[in-house]
Amino acid sequence: MSILSYNGAAIIAMVGKDCVAIAADRRFGVQAQTVSMDFQKIFQMGDRLFLGLPGLATDVQTVSNRMKFRLNLYELREARQVKPKTFLSMVSNLLYERRFGPYFVEPVIAGLDPKTFKPFIASCDLIGCPMITEDFVVSGTCSEQMYGMCESLWEPDLEPDDLFETISQALLNAVDRDAVSGWGAVVHVIEKDKVTTRTLKGRMD
């Protein structure tokens, strides 16, 4: 069994029309045993920037704290908000520094550019190899199921409400096919002028 699937996780990010969404399940477990149903896997790093961390729960918390620290240093030094693409490089850099004893997380980044408000999503592997796409990224223990759902449901230029519905259905139906993720979900829809966060109920069996 891979150490990445020890605690279980499922995270999706999707691009819409002038908006992005990122969603994660809420389960924290130890292999097949569920410990809690309110574990935070998505972290707000800026006004319109979110970081999703599936993987080993201890490393999720370590990497989120280290990234927040590096981001604060960046914003103090540069006196401006970080661009999502720059933030991706920072995450990639942190992971690659530790490539011989890596953090067991596969991050997902979603946000809007602070100046142009252009949507941006990307993901990394556990040693920081970045992948930037124009449609959706998935990461976690049921990534095959999430890919299948996203390929079926996603279409270009979705409005925020449609994007929320699409990402919610993709995540909830994917985690139903995975024993170590699910148990509810949280969805953030990021628009130019606001961020909407909704918590979803999922199957608990």
N, C-alpha and C positions, 0 to 999 in steps of 0.2 A: 504493500500500500504506500502510495506517495505521501510524504510529509505534508504536501500542499493540500491534501484532502483529509487531513487529520481532524480539523475542526469543521470543514464544510463551508461553502460560500457560493453565492451566485450574484454577479454584478453585470449590468448592461448599461451602456451609454448610447444614445441615439441623437441624430441631428434632425431638426425640423426646419420650418421656415423662420429664420431669424431667432431661433431658440434651440436649446439642447435639453435633454433629459438624462438623468442618471438614476438608476434604481438598484437596490440590493435587498437580499433577504435579511432576516433578523435573527436567525438561529445561531446560537453558540452551543456546540456540542463537543464531546470527546468521542470520536468515532461514532458508534451508533447510539450513544447515550446523550440525550438532550439535556443541557444544563440550564440554559435560559433562552428567552424569546425576545430579548430587547438589546441585542449586541450591536454596537455601532460599527459599521463598516465603511460608511461614507463620511468624509470630513470636509467641512467648508474651509477653504484655504484663502478665499478672497471674496469680494462682493459677488462676483459671477464666476467663481472658480471652485470646483469640487474635485476631491480625490477619493476614489473608491479602492479599497484594499482587500481583496480576497486572499486567503492563504492561512498560515499559522497565526493564531490569535495573538500570541505574544509579540510576534513581529509586526502585526497590524498596528498594535499600539506603539511599538518602538518607532516604526517608520513614520507614522502620522505625527508623532511628537518631534522627531528629527526634521521632518519636512517643514513643520510649522516654525521651528527655530531658524532654519535656513531661509525661509521665506521672510520672516521678520528682519533678519540681518540684511537681506537683499533690499527690502523696502526702505530700511533706514539708510542704507548706503546710497541707493539710487534715487530716493525721494519720489518714487512713482509706483503705480501698481504693476505687478508682474503680468506679462502676457502668458496665455496658456502654453504657447510653444516653448517659451523660455522656462516655464515651470516643468514641462516635460523633460527638458535637458537637465534640470536640477535633480529630478527624481532619478533619471537614467544615470546621472553621475554618482548619486548616493549608492545606488545598487551596484554599479560597476566597481566602485571602490572596494566593495566587500565580496567580489566575485568568487574568491577561493573559500569563503565561508559565508554563503549568501543569506540575505534575508529571504525567508520563504513566502514572498508575496508577489503577486502579478498585478501591478497597479493599473487602474483605469482613470483617465483624466478627462474631465468635461468642463467646458466653460465658454464664455464669450470674450472676445478681445476687448480690453478696456476702452480703446479708442474707436475702433470700427464696428464693434459688436458682431463681428463675424463668428459664427459657431465653430467650435474646435473640439474634436474628440480624439483620443489616442489611448494606446495601451502599451505596456512593457512586459517583457518576461522577467524572470527573477534575477537575471544579471544585467538588466537595464537596456535590452535591445528594443528601441522604440518602433511602434507601428502607428502611423497616422492614417485615418480613413475619412471618407466623406459621408458614410451612411450610418454604420453602427459598429461598436466593439463589444465583445463579451469576454468574461473571465470568471473562472471558478470551477467547481467540481462538475457542473452539468453543462459545460460550454457547447458540447455537440447539440444538446436539446435546445439551448438558447439560440445557437446559429440557425437551426431549423425553423424555430418560431419567428425569428427576426427576418429571415429570408422570405418567409410566407407573408408576414404582416406589414413590414416596413415599405413605405413608398416615399418618393421625394416631396419636399415642401409641405410637410404636415403642419397644420396649425397647432398651437400649444395644447388645446384640449384633446385633439386627435392624437397628438404625440403621447400624451399621458395615457390615453386608452391603449394605444399600441404597445408601449413599453410595459405597461402593467399586465396586459394579457400575455405578452411574450414571456415575462418573468414568471408569472404565476403558473402558467401551463408547463413551462420548462422544469420548474422545481418540483412539480407533482411527479415527475419521472426520476427524481433523485432522492435517495434516502437520507442524505446528510445535509441538505439545504432546504430552505423554505420557512415554514412556521411564521408566516407574515412577511410583509415587505415594506420598504419605505421608498418613495419616489420624489425626486426633486426636479421640477421643471424650471429652467433658468431662462428668463426673458430679459430684454433690454432694461426694463424698468422695475422688474420684481422677480423674486424667487418663490415658487409655490411648492410647499412640502406637504405630501399626503402620506398617511400610513394606511396600508392595506391589510385586511385580514386574509389569511391563507388557511389551507387545510392543516390540521394539527395531528395528523395520523401517519 
